[in-house]
Amino acid sequence: MSFNNIVTLSTGQKLPQIGLGTWLSRPGEVENAVEIAIRHGYRHIDCALIYQNQHEVGTALKRVIPSVVKREELFITSKLWNHNHAPENVEKELDETLSQLGLDYIDLYLIHWPVAFPAGKLFTPHPEKAEIQVIDDIPLAETWKAMLKLPATGKVKAVGVSNFSIKHLQGLHDATGVWPVANQIERHPLNPQWELVKWCQERGIHITAYSPLGNNITGKQKLVDYAEVKAIADRLGATPAQVLVSWGAYDGCSVIPKSVQKDRIISNFQQVKLSQEDYEAISAIGKNNHLRFNVPFRYCTESDPKWDVNIFDEEDEKAATHQIRVV
Ligand SMILES: NC(=O)c1ccc[n+]([C@@H]2O[C@H](COP(=O)([O-])OP(=O)(O)OC[C@H]3O[C@@H](n4cnc5c(N)ncnc54)[C@H](OP(=O)(O)O)[C@@H]3O)[C@@H](O)[C@H]2O)c1
């Protein structure tokens, strides 16, 4: 059975619960992947300027709109990269994204990370320590105010954030009185972020779970290979990836698995009904075992007093030194 569940956002928009991720899809792969996905029922595609492949997504969209789907049947998300947090750059980067995707509007636009890089370059590593990224002193609330102006332009239907902690979200609300429509976060059994998810859901902030298969850029064991996941998948006659996608969707989050392989794109979209017992068994994987895969950069030195909010929540001990200013 296809995973056709729809969730309703605080704006009233209908979001197809399962979407296709497009990060790390190499040139020549993502165009095909997006076309296959849409031909097999996906209606939600997750993009970002920093994935540097949106023009290919756009080519695929041209192939399927309107012959396979109408534009309004699709839900397209994209994200503002860290080097364009300056308020005057926010709409300009959105225009670039729209041009790459060949669209007049997108459905959801997110601040990709709660950290600003200097304008002009996608990445600016610190000259003395290449693994430390130079950051810029632009308060998140100023970027958020610029984001809030975008729906009135007709170029986006809604705005939200990604990788934001409770403190970041509260800071945005304190400054503007407006919650983001969604917070896209890394979420899988090894990084379930229970407290953040519950806190957001209580405030009507939709959670999208990224890296739901535990995409492992650090080379550790993949979640699809965990014995607990495989055992439940075998018993249900499902794939481990289907079990993980269903785990992610169990409490109402949307889930955006990435694949560029036709059989996986299709099978990841097949719904598996998890019992409460199976859900709890998968959740238990993370009890004594916590892993976050997306810790892309050290954003500043540990003792820099300018930054007063942790970039990640306390669950992640390794990231406790990353501090970012909200207002
Ligand atoms: N907001 C953010 O900061 C952020 C960060 C990371 C990700 N994201 C978004 O979330 C999406 C998904 O996350 P992700 O790409 O990090 O990881 P993911 O979806 O958890 O995992 C993708 C990996 O799993 C493989 N895979 C896919 N289906 C599979 C299956 N059925 N069995 C076994 N392996 C399978 C893929 O390889 P193949 O392609 O070869 O199948 C790829 O290596 C991204 O593409 C992106 O759109 C957002």
The ligand as a Gaussian input file, in Angstrom:
#p B3LYP/6-31G(d) Opt

LIG

0 1
 N       17.756000      19.983000       6.875000
 C       18.936000      19.408000       6.917000
 O       19.927000      19.927000       7.467000
 C       19.086000      18.065000       6.274000
 C       20.223000      17.280000       6.567000
 C       20.306000      16.010000       5.994000
 C       19.291000      15.560000       5.161000
 N       18.233000      16.365000       4.840000
 C       17.181000      15.926000       3.898000
 O       16.706000      14.641000       4.296000
 C       16.892000      13.732000       3.210000
 C       17.121000      12.332000       3.726000
 O       18.226000      12.272000       4.575000
 P       19.625000      11.664000       4.126000
 O       19.775000      11.758000       2.658000
 O       20.637000      12.287000       4.989000
 O       19.567000      10.153000       4.601000
 P       18.575000       8.913000       4.542000
 O       17.413000       9.191000       3.686000
 O       18.388000       8.494000       5.935000
 O       19.509000       7.827000       3.881000
 C       19.930000       7.910000       2.544000
 C       20.898000       6.758000       2.311000
 O       20.211000       5.515000       2.453000
 C       20.287000       4.781000       1.235000
 N       18.985000       4.122000       1.051000
 C       17.835000       4.659000       0.568000
 N       16.852000       3.757000       0.551000
 C       17.386000       2.602000       1.039000
 C       16.856000       1.306000       1.245000
 N       15.599000       1.021000       0.945000
 N       17.691000       0.358000       1.769000
 C       18.979000       0.655000       2.070000
 N       19.530000       1.873000       1.889000
 C       18.736000       2.833000       1.365000
 C       20.598000       5.805000       0.161000
 O       21.334000       5.250000      -0.926000
 P       20.748000       5.218000      -2.431000
 O       20.463000       6.625000      -2.836000
 O       21.869000       4.609000      -3.191000
 O       19.538000       4.360000      -2.392000
 C       21.475000       6.784000       0.928000
 O       22.797000       6.295000       1.024000
 C       18.066000      14.338000       2.452000
 O       18.248000      13.772000       1.173000
 C       17.692000      15.782000       2.471000
 O       16.689000      16.056000       1.511000
 C       18.113000      17.597000       5.416000

